[in-house]
Amino acid sequence: MHRFIGSCSLFLVGALGSLLLAVQPSCGEARTKHARAQSVPSVRHEPPPPQVTINAWTVGLAGGLIEGAPIRLAAEMARVVDDGDNLHVLPVVTRGPTENVNSLLYLRGIDAAIINSDVLDEYKSQVPDIQRRLAYMLNLFPSELHIFVRPEIASLNDLIGKKVNFNTQGTAAAYSGPLIFSRLGLDVDKTFIPHQVALEQMRKGEMAAVVFITSKPVDAFVRGRWEPGFKFLPVPYQSKLEDYYLPAALDATDYPGLIKEGERVATIAVPTALVAYNWPINSNRFERVARFVDYLFSRVDKLQAPGFDPKWKSINLAATVPGLSRFPAAQAWLDGHARATQAP
């Protein structure tokens, strides 16, 4: 009996041992599996898909008409700030600076725009908080008001009831010109035809004046040959113009054939500004525009080099825009730059 129990015990121990050996891996196998586990990372970091990468730091910039200065400046900005996936600015051809507020407010993918400051006047009734919804980054350049008249016109009041051309619809003159004339109380017979046609009508006496709103000098007045008496009318800077306009002047250095040496013709200028939608701080859209500001302001010297529009040479980063507050990231950049230059 004892021999049977002992035999059974030995059999059970042997069977259990065999089972454990079958279940447990050998030392070599254990080391191999451990090494394999060590070589495989626990979390795989897949690269983001292209549609995420290409959109992450893309800024849509509403420029203007294909033939205008704003779209050219937008294209130059895009070229200078380009940094691959880190920043990509897309200039967009639009119906013009006066329509770009619509693009900024309602068009998907538009974060910034080039506008004329007085376009905000039109939106006051439609969007009462328009001046809080937009903020300017940069005063790009002034567009001077040129009121060019025939010899028999001696003053602004002489234009009342007469034909005055404001260029084609969509241009700065077509929007800002009638607005300025309305503020000055000048009720004229407005036309909106190409200025080249209107200037020929002026020579024939069929048109009393043409209104240009663009950066001086205007090629048509520099190269054109005009009979004595054709001239620019002065437009004094008044309180009724202070909300959106700046004082300016035309002189002989601009138009030597039309203005005598030492004379100045007072006028006003419409600021053309780079503006952004006033996105909430720390939002994704705000961060995109903030990076655009940082790149643009830090590289503005490249835009002032040969090969770019001469307007960049007169750009003052600190210049203000009447009627708007500055985009917070732009103000922060200026403040930081000022502290850096003042440091001992």
C-alpha positions in Angstrom: 0.0 0.0 0.0 2.7 2.4 0.9 4.6 1.5 -2.1 1.5 2.3 -4.3 1.1 5.7 -2.7 4.7 6.5 -3.1 4.6 5.4 -6.7 1.6 7.6 -7.3 3.2 10.6 -5.6 6.3 10.2 -7.7 4.2 9.9 -10.8 2.2 13.1 -9.9 5.4 15.1 -9.2 6.9 14.0 -12.5 3.7 14.8 -14.4 3.5 18.2 -12.8 7.1 19.0 -13.6 6.6 18.0 -17.2 3.5 20.2 -17.4 5.4 23.2 -16.0 8.3 22.7 -18.4 5.8 22.5 -21.3 4.0 25.8 -20.2 7.1 27.9 -19.2 9.4 29.1 -22.0 13.0 28.4 -21.9 15.5 31.1 -20.7 16.5 31.7 -24.3 13.0 32.1 -25.4 12.2 34.5 -22.5 15.2 36.7 -23.4 14.2 36.8 -27.0 10.6 37.8 -26.3 11.8 40.5 -23.8 14.2 42.0 -26.3 11.4 42.0 -28.9 9.1 43.8 -26.5 11.9 46.3 -25.7 12.4 47.1 -29.4 8.8 47.9 -30.3 7.5 51.3 -29.0 4.4 51.1 -26.9 2.8 54.1 -28.7 3.0 54.8 -32.5 3.1 58.5 -33.5 1.7 58.6 -37.0 2.4 61.8 -39.0 -0.7 64.0 -39.5 -2.4 63.6 -42.9 -1.6 66.2 -45.6 -4.9 67.9 -45.3 -4.2 68.8 -41.7 -0.6 69.9 -42.3 -1.4 72.1 -45.3 -4.2 73.9 -43.5 -2.7 74.3 -40.0 -0.8 77.5 -40.7 -2.5 78.8 -43.8 -3.8 82.4 -43.8 -6.3 83.6 -46.4 -5.6 87.2 -47.4 -8.3 89.1 -49.5 -6.3 91.4 -51.8 -8.3 93.2 -54.5 -8.8 93.5 -58.2 -6.2 91.8 -60.4 -5.0 95.1 -61.8 -4.8 97.0 -58.5 -1.9 97.8 -56.2 -3.4 95.9 -53.1 -3.3 92.4 -54.7 0.3 93.1 -55.8 1.2 94.0 -52.2 -0.6 90.9 -51.0 1.4 88.7 -53.3 4.6 90.3 -52.2 3.8 89.7 -48.5 2.9 86.1 -49.2 6.3 85.6 -50.9 8.3 87.1 -48.1 6.6 85.4 -45.2 6.3 82.0 -46.8 7.8 79.2 -44.5 6.4 76.0 -45.9 4.1 74.2 -43.5 4.9 76.8 -40.8 3.2 79.6 -42.6 1.5 79.8 -46.0 -0.4 83.0 -47.0 -2.9 82.7 -49.8 -3.6 86.1 -51.6 -7.1 86.1 -53.0 -8.3 88.2 -56.0 -11.5 89.9 -55.0 -13.8 92.7 -56.2 -11.7 95.3 -54.6 -10.7 96.9 -51.2 -14.3 98.2 -50.7 -15.7 94.7 -51.0 -13.0 93.1 -48.8 -14.8 93.8 -45.6 -17.6 91.4 -46.8 -14.9 88.8 -47.5 -13.4 89.2 -44.1 -16.8 89.0 -42.3 -18.5 86.3 -44.3 -16.1 84.4 -46.7 -14.8 81.1 -45.4 -11.0 80.9 -45.1 -10.4 84.6 -45.1 -8.4 85.8 -42.1 -7.1 89.1 -43.3 -7.8 91.7 -45.9 -6.6 94.9 -47.5 -9.2 97.7 -47.2 -9.7 101.4 -47.5 -10.4 102.8 -44.0 -13.5 104.8 -45.0 -15.3 101.6 -46.2 -16.3 101.2 -42.6 -18.7 104.1 -42.9 -20.9 101.9 -45.1 -21.1 99.1 -42.5 -22.0 101.2 -39.5 -25.7 100.7 -40.0 -25.4 97.0 -41.2 -22.9 95.9 -38.6 -23.0 98.3 -35.6 -20.0 96.7 -33.9 -17.9 96.7 -37.1 -15.0 98.6 -35.4 -14.7 96.0 -32.8 -14.9 93.0 -35.2 -12.0 94.3 -37.3 -8.5 95.3 -36.2 -5.6 96.7 -38.3 -2.2 95.2 -38.5 -0.5 97.7 -40.7 -1.2 101.1 -42.4 0.1 100.1 -45.8 0.0 103.4 -47.8 -2.0 106.5 -48.3 -4.1 107.0 -51.4 -4.2 110.7 -52.1 -7.3 112.4 -53.4 -6.7 114.1 -56.8 -9.4 116.4 -58.1 -8.2 117.3 -61.5 -10.3 120.0 -63.3 -10.7 122.1 -66.4 -9.4 125.7 -66.6 -12.8 127.3 -66.0 -13.3 125.5 -62.7 -11.9 127.7 -59.9 -13.2 126.0 -56.7 -14.9 122.9 -55.4 -18.3 124.7 -55.5 -17.9 125.3 -59.2 -18.3 121.5 -59.7 -21.8 121.4 -58.3 -24.2 120.1 -61.0 -21.3 119.4 -63.4 -20.1 116.0 -64.7 -17.3 114.5 -62.6 -15.9 111.0 -63.2 -15.0 108.6 -60.4 -13.4 105.8 -62.4 -15.0 102.4 -62.8 -17.0 100.6 -60.1 -14.8 98.6 -57.7 -12.0 101.2 -57.6 -11.1 103.3 -54.6 -12.3 106.5 -56.4 -15.7 105.0 -57.2 -16.3 104.3 -53.6 -14.5 107.0 -51.6 -14.9 109.8 -54.1 -18.7 110.1 -53.9 -18.5 109.6 -50.1 -16.0 112.5 -49.7 -18.0 114.7 -52.1 -21.2 114.0 -50.1 -19.4 115.0 -46.9 -18.2 118.2 -48.5 -21.8 119.0 -49.7 -20.9 118.7 -53.4 -23.8 117.5 -55.5 -22.3 116.6 -58.9 -23.3 114.6 -62.0 -21.4 111.4 -61.2 -20.1 109.2 -63.9 -18.2 105.9 -63.6 -16.2 105.3 -66.8 -12.5 104.5 -67.3 -10.4 107.5 -66.4 -8.6 107.3 -69.8 -11.9 108.0 -71.5 -12.9 110.7 -69.0 -9.6 112.5 -69.5 -10.2 112.7 -73.2 -13.7 114.1 -72.6 -12.2 116.7 -70.3 -9.9 117.9 -73.1 -13.0 118.4 -75.3 -14.9 120.2 -72.5 -17.4 117.3 -72.0 -16.3 116.5 -68.5 -15.5 119.1 -65.7 -13.3 117.0 -63.5 -11.9 113.5 -62.8 -11.3 112.2 -59.3 -8.4 109.8 -58.7 -7.8 108.2 -55.3 -4.4 106.4 -55.5 -0.8 106.8 -54.4 1.0 109.7 -56.0 2.4 110.3 -58.5 -0.3 109.3 -61.0 1.3 108.4 -64.4 -1.5 110.1 -66.4 -0.5 113.5 -64.8 3.2 113.0 -64.9 3.4 112.0 -68.6 0.3 113.8 -69.9 0.5 117.1 -71.7 -2.1 119.6 -70.5 -3.1 123.0 -71.7 -2.5 125.9 -69.3 -5.3 126.1 -66.7 -5.8 122.4 -66.1 -5.1 121.9 -62.4 -5.7 120.1 -59.1 -8.2 121.7 -56.7 -7.2 122.0 -53.0 -9.2 120.1 -50.5 -8.7 121.5 -47.0 -8.6 119.1 -44.1 -11.8 119.6 -42.0 -13.3 118.1 -38.9 -15.9 116.3 -41.0 -13.1 114.3 -42.6 -11.1 113.4 -39.5 -12.7 110.1 -38.7 -11.3 108.1 -41.6 -8.9 110.5 -43.6 -5.5 112.0 -43.1 -4.1 115.4 -44.3 -1.9 115.2 -47.4 -0.5 117.5 -50.1 0.5 117.4 -53.8 3.6 119.5 -54.9 6.0 120.1 -57.8 8.1 117.0 -57.0 5.0 114.9 -57.7 3.7 116.8 -60.7 6.3 119.3 -62.1 4.2 120.0 -65.2 1.1 121.0 -63.3 2.3 122.5 -59.9 4.8 125.3 -59.7 8.0 125.0 -57.7 7.4 125.8 -54.1 3.6 125.4 -54.3 1.6 122.9 -52.4 -2.0 121.8 -53.1 -3.7 120.7 -49.9 -5.7 117.4 -50.1 -6.6 114.4 -48.0 -5.5 110.8 -48.1 -7.5 107.5 -47.7 -5.4 105.1 -45.6 -5.1 101.6 -47.3 -4.7 99.2 -44.4 -4.0 95.5 -43.8 -6.7 94.4 -41.3 -7.7 91.1 -39.7 -10.8 89.8 -38.2 -10.6 90.3 -34.4 -10.4 86.6 -33.5 -10.6 85.7 -29.8 -7.1 85.5 -28.3 -5.6 82.0 -28.1 -8.1 80.7 -30.8 -6.6 78.9 -33.7 -7.4 81.6 -36.2 -5.9 84.3 -33.9 -2.7 82.2 -33.6 -2.4 82.0 -37.4 -2.8 85.8 -37.9 -0.4 86.4 -34.9 2.3 84.3 -36.7 1.6 86.2 -39.9 2.2 89.5 -38.1 5.4 88.2 -36.5 6.8 87.0 -39.8 5.7 90.2 -41.7 7.0 92.7 -39.2 10.3 90.8 -38.7 10.9 90.7 -42.5 9.6 94.1 -43.6 13.2 95.0 -44.5 13.1 92.4 -47.2 10.1 94.1 -48.8 11.9 97.4 -48.8 14.7 95.9 -50.9 14.9 96.3 -54.7 12.5 94.1 -56.6 9.4 94.9 -54.5 6.8 97.7 -54.8 8.4 101.1 -53.9 5.5 101.8 -51.5 7.2 99.5 -49.0 10.0 102.0 -48.5 7.6 104.5 -46.9 5.9 101.9 -44.6 6.0 102.9 -40.9 5.1 99.9 -38.8 3.9 102.1 -35.9 1.6 104.3 -38.1 -2.1 104.2 -37.0 -5.3 103.8 -39.0 -8.2 106.2 -38.2 -11.3 104.5 -37.0 -9.8 101.1 -35.9 -7.8 99.6 -33.1 -4.6 97.7 -33.6 -4.6 93.9 -33.7 -3.3 92.7 -30.3 -0.5 90.6 -31.7 0.7 93.6 -33.8 0.7 95.9 -30.7 2.6 93.2 -28.7 5.2 92.9 -31.4 5.7 96.7 -31.5 5.9 96.9 -27.7 8.4 94.1 -27.5 10.6 95.6 -30.3 10.5 99.0 -28.5 11.7 97.4 -25.2 14.4 95.5 -27.0 15.8 98.7 -28.7 15.7 100.6 -25.4 17.5 98.0 -23.4 21.1 99.0 -22.4 
